[in-house]
Amino acid sequence: MSKTFEEREHPIAKLETPSTIQQVETHLVFGPLSRHLPFGYVILVGGIINPVWTLFYQRVPLGQQIGEIIVSVILIVWLPLVFLRMTRRQQAIAGWVDVKFGLGFAAFMMMMIGGFGGLARGHRDALPDLFLGLIWIPGVEFVPKIVPHQKYVTIARLLLSIPAFTLP
């Protein structure tokens, strides 16, 4: 017999392993979120701020404003409903996975396109882009001995990013 929607286990529960729990709980941002604030509320607040910012502070064409408002409605309605059905820890794990994947992809693209592609074309900002991509690509924080100290890895990455923004 099939289970009702409320009785089904959320798919993110499969990612709730001891290693991901330790990764999330020792993270600089997602650790406090997993203990104190449901991540669904963070998404909801971001979804409310986004259309206000789009309507009043950005000067973009009307079609782009409509598209951004549609994205905001998805952030305000659908994502919080999905996230708030999970436990706080599961919400933090889902957010952590999303952020790691998104920032990892962005760092890889910055390294490949801005760094190596820029070096091939002789762009002045190619080395800072390559440097930032190398700093922010995920990897070192997954080493088991570094996991309890990954807050310091994130702080070091932030501090190492400052010179890349100040280079000419």
Summary of the structure (lengths in Angstrom):
residues: 168
radius of gyration: 19.3
end to end distance: 65.3
largest distance: 65.3
contacts: 472
relative contact order: 0.12
helix: 76%
strand: 0%
